[in-house]
Amino acid sequence: MWRAWCGAAALVVATLLPGPAAAQVQATAEYLERMDTDGDGRVSLEEYLAWMGYAFERMDRNGDGVLSADELPGGRGQPLTLAAHRARLTDRFNRQDANRDGFLDARELAAPPQ
């Protein structure tokens, strides 16, 4: 189910982003550059949540912090709260953080999901 949700979320993200941000990222360095808003060469949990969470915010048309069925891809599915979405993203971040330093570097971003 997680993989299916991630695939659906990726599709939604790709369709929601305007202009250059919608361009497909071709290399890990591009992900790092776009996600690393403070320019320190690594991605913090907050940067990761901001990058990965923007689709939720765009999909939440009524701004109630819950993606209801009519706001989900395909117009169906179980409601998803912002808190649950962020918890899933945090779990994924923590699994990708192989050296457990609280940041993702280019190597960790390029690694297959754990």
N, C-alpha and C positions, 0 to 999 in steps of 0.2 A: 504494500500500500504506500509506503514511504517513497519508493522509486516512482510510482505512478503519480503521486502528488508532486514530486520534484519536477517530473517531466511536464506536467500540466502548468506548474508555476513558471518554468523556464519559457514555455510557449507564451504564457500571459505576459511575462516580462518583456519578451522580444516584441510583442505587438503593442505594448503600452509606451515604450520609450520613443520619444521623438528625435529626429535628426541624428547627429553623430553618435549620441549615446546608444542608439538602436543598432549601430553597426556591429556586426559580429566581432567579438574579441577573438583574435587569432592566436595569441600567445599568452602564456602565464604572466609575462612581464606587463602585458596590457591590463590584465586583471589587477595586478598589484598596483600599477600606476593609477587606475581608476578608483580602486577601493581605498588606497592609502591617502586619505585626505590631508593628513598632517605632514606627509612627505618624509617620514622617518625610515622608509624602506621595509616596513612591515605593517601588517593589518591587525589592529586591535579588535577585540570582541565588539566594541561599539561601532567601529568602522564597518565591520562585517555585517552587523545587524542593520545598519543604515543602508548599505548596498543591497543586501538580500531582502530587506523588508519593504523597500519602496513599492513593489508591486502590490503588496497587501494594502497599503495606504491608497493607491490609485484604484484598486478594486472595491474598496469599502466606500461605495458611493454615498451612503447616508452618514458616514463618519461615526458609527456607533461602536467601532472597535471589534465588530464581529462580521465575518463574511458569511452572510446567509446564503441559502441555496441559489437564490436569484442573482447573487453577486459572484458566484463561483463559475469557473469555466464549464460550459455545457448547461448552466442553469440548474444544476442539481448537486446533491452531496450533503454531507453533514456540516453544520455550521462550524466555523473555525474562528476562535477568538484571537486577538492580537497577542495576548499572553501565551496561548498555546503555540502560536506560530513562532514567537520569539524563543520559547523554550526549545522547540525543535531545532531552530537555527543555532542556538547556544550549544545544544548537544552535538550537532554536526561540527561546529567550530572546535569544540573540545576534542572530538575524535580526530580531526585534521591536525591539531596542534601536537605533533609527534614528540617534540622535545619538552612539552609542558611548560613553555615560558610565558604563556598567555598571549602570544602573538602568532600570526601566520606569516611565514616568509615565502618567497617564490617557490621553493622546493615543496613546502607543505601545501601551498595552493595547487600545485601541479599534480600532487599525489592523488590517486583514485580515492573516492570516498571510502571511509572505513565503516 
